Amino acid sequence: MKYIFISGGVISGIGKGITAASISLLLKQSGYRVAPLKFENYLNLDAGTINPIEHGDPFLCEDGAETDMDIGTYEKFLDEDMGKDNFVTIGEIYKTVIDRERRFEYKGEDVEAIPHITNEIIERINLLGRKKKADIVIIELGGTAGEYQNIFYYEASRILTLKNPEDVIHIHVSFVPTPSHLGEPKTKPTQLSVRTLNSMGIQPDFIVARSEKLLDKRRIERFALFCNVQPENIISNPDVPHPYEVPIILENQQIAEKILTKFNLKVIKPNLSAWEKLLKKIYFKKEKDVSIAIVGKYFGTGDYQLRDSYAALFDALDHASWKAGVNLKIHWVNAEKVESAFAKEIIGNVDGLIVPIGWGERGVEGMITAAGFARKEKIPYLGLCYGMQLGSIEFARNVVGLKDANSTEANPKTKNPIIHNIPFDPKYQRIKGDGTSMRLGTYDCIIKPETLVDEIYTKYDAFKNKEKRLISERHRHRFEFNNDYRKQLESKGLVVSGYSPDNFFVEMVELPKSVHPFYIGTQGHPEYKSRPMRPHPIFVAFLKYCL
């Protein structure tokens, strides 16, 4: 088994995940079995308890693992499902070692960071490799070289290199800034970053230089001289309009061939024909625009707007737009600013409206108002998780007449809890901590015949079992539709178009086409299953109805 460690330098968010995914794709398309793995620095046991503004949208996997966004990038580049084995936090590592110590598994040893923490890190790498029967494990080290939080990851990579020098490659992804007052790219930050690696006993084999433009010969020569890396192993990775172009850019510099040669593996040119077709579709000039309002609560970070808080949703919309052949015009709307009297002014004249995932009371009334605005104005509406729940509450308030209808998440004392927290049942949920139960991972759903969602899943052949009208979507939530109100809402026109096989959970709701052109709420998260070459049908249909 071979190992590729990918580290980052100078700044966070430089593109290690895109680089790791691109290299994984190139090696897979060269005929090798690859297994990507992301190590994170935080003490959280998973990414699910982190505010999306802090670290981006946690990516939800089939097995219920709540991971970093980079795991979603791996899924989309490789078109493979990832899971808990592809994502590890330092909190997990510490907890595993401490739990073993409490069980006396170390047989009286004094338990120390080295070797016990580093051994556990190496074991996680090898465990993934064995499970996936991988030829090459590609390990992305979270954070930036020089941070104290990730030093054990680097030490583990050094130990692994010492034991298997012919089987380990270290790739350093670093930032090459071009200060506007100088007008030339500067290599000094990367030189210092590589020096930090050297001080930890690591010499990178390749440098992937992130810059505005392709590096010129002079910059490559400087890197080679001061970073002790062969000039041909300085890989330029300039800014591009879309990250799916990165594998092509890296392949143009023969990075796969260079990696395989260094590993003494057979060099096979990666087959990127499907990827090239995808890029043509992405960059193909589209004549029609579709404007979408996303009414959410995690857009702001200080004075700046943050796309990463809804990364999976934006990706799913991109994938669908290429399939539908439209240009997307996204209007970000802060839910807290949406008031009933000014909904049209704040949301604007849009072709479609989405209320996405959310947690807690903040912004709830604005999202309920947005759902009502879409319903009354007959604007195509897609409610995702919280958006499905809040759309149901809006219907209960303004169509059924239950004026105080709410979710117990937003108002525990509501007299009409349309959405509520159900008692824990191990066949449905898992415990996250301190008694908090959640539905996490993939759950089946039966689609009601002759509904809009039935039409969509049929048209795009997206059933898990067509005869049983069974689909499967990923879930990540605590609260559920209250079955005590199901008949009452149905009697006033709300259609329960999807439900669990035992009919216990309401999974999808919609309005009839005679009432609204496209109004769908889904408790599941179709955005997490969307892939660039296989966009999720719900989003494709939504955009076409918007058009």
Secondary structure, DSSP 8 states (H G I E B T S, - for coil): -EEEEEEEESSTTSSHHHHHHHHHHHHHTTT--EEEEEEE-SSSSSSTTS-HHHH---EE-TT--EE-HHHHHHHHHHT----GGGEEEHHHHHHHHHHHHHTTTTTT----IIIIIHHHHHHHHHHHHHHHT-SEEEEEE-S-TT-GGGHHHHHHHHHHHHH-GGGEEEEEEEE----TTT-S---HHHHHHHHHHHHTT---SEEEEEESS---HHHHHHHHHHHT--GGGEEEEE--S-GGGHHHHHHHTTHHHHHHHHTT--------HHHHHHHHHHHS---EEEEEEEEES--EETTEE-GGGGHHHHHHHHHHHHHHTEEEEEEEEEGGG--GGGHHHHH-S-SEEEE----SSTTHHHHHHHHHHHHHHT--EEEETHHHHHHHHHHIIIII--TTEEETTT-TT-SEEEEEE----TTT-EEEETTEEEEEEEEEEEE-TTSHHHHHHHHTT--SBTTTTEEEEEEEESEEE-GGGHHHHHHTT-EEEEE-TTS-SEEEEE--TTT-SSEEEESS-GGGG-BTTB--HHHHHHHHHH-
